């Protein structure tokens, strides 16, 4: 099992990197496309755009990790299926469910990495990305000075600041209210500043008033050290948006806002989204592995298509439900977790079906249907100068053998103005394209010639080459070669 785990993890590195890198490039181009008008109008230098993308990179990475994981699942399992390695595992008594273990280990590691990125790096980079967007793209001046600001500190402490410069971390005209059961203390200072990690008030005055309104203390000071560090940090963090805050900061903000009776829906959504988005790789593994094994996906191109579809469904539902949670339409906590819950339930249900009779029956029927659908799809691809025509096929059964799809039992195929009937028809597929078919046994081929007349050939064997648009019939009074829909005696 260790060998299998190492092998699958090793094989997953390349497709995961391709998926993650491709997603980051795609979403970066999409961001620049949305800003293209402003970028051209304001003549934004290329280096500034790279700065903007750099600050968005951690957030794009968090969103792109599930994409890389899902593409790796489809890529690796398609290789195992094509090389009959899954069949070899089952032959040696290893159930297909075991295949999920390496991907689960990988997803747990990536989920932890996504959480660390999302909670420690993304908030700070998001804040800088917003500043870069305002400063470099929109060309708006950075507002550094806050005027007439009121905020709540720890416990029963309230602050009024007439002017605050965040770059210098200097408060001007500060009033601090401390409300206690027996008295109220008011501290006024012309300036508050940080020195050696401590905060000092300068040129101020302290008043203490009892609950009856009598003045108990009136004292002036030139400089006084005061423990307001946590209050200042809380004030500075209050200038951030919910997306620019860590889970710890969000938790404090939620507690403070609830105490003041304010709506915290948007804060709750952001807080829980930090965790729900982080386990995205795990959710993707739970649904990606069963889908790949259950539907027997052996084509990498189909893997890319399904990756795109599932990621759009997953991240799209996350975005929509988050918006609904912030507006109070859906419970904020539920809106953050509902996509994970739904995808996990579906994935676990499919996982339970693996290695069961239900799975094998479904896989057999769906595999035939999928192969047959792909075959029809390739036949219906229009060629230059010809529109796609409808192909109708009926037979008693069908199975897949290597690169050949075999139809058997009273096979009848109708395409354009031609009808092919035979006991068995074998279609050879290369590079996901139908190259030729061979009809054997009681072959009857009816087509319309150039004169719009029906012609019928009866023989034992017919070979149709799709690339050359040529059909060869055998044992029809010797051998006759003719182009499709026009006869040419040989």
Buried (B, 14 or more C-beta within 10 A) or exposed (E): EEEBBEBBBEBBEEBBEBBBEBBBEEBBEEBBEEBEEEBEEBEBEEEBBEBBBEBBBBBBBBBBBBBBBBBBBBBBBBBBBEEEBBEEBEEEEBEBBBBBBBBBBBBBEBBEBBBEBBBEBBBBBBBBBBEBBBBBBEEEEEEEEBEEBEBBBEEEBBBBBBBBEEEEEEBBBBBBBBEEEEBBBBBBBBBBBBEEEEBBBBEBBBBBBEEEEEEEEEEEEEEBEBEBEEBBEBBEBBBBEBBBBBBEBBEBBBEBBEEEEEEBBBBBBBBBBBBBBBBBBBBBBBBBBBBBBBBBBBBBEBBBEBBBEBBEBBBEBBEEBBBBBBEEEBBBBBBBBBBBEBBBEBBEEBBEBBBEEEBEEBBEEBBBEBBBEBBBEBBEEEEEEEEEEEBEBEBEEBEBEEEEBBBBEEBBBBBEBBBBBBBBBBBBBEEEBBBBBBBBEBBBBBBBEEEEEEBEBBBBBBBBBBEEEBBBBBEBEEEBEBEBBEEEEE
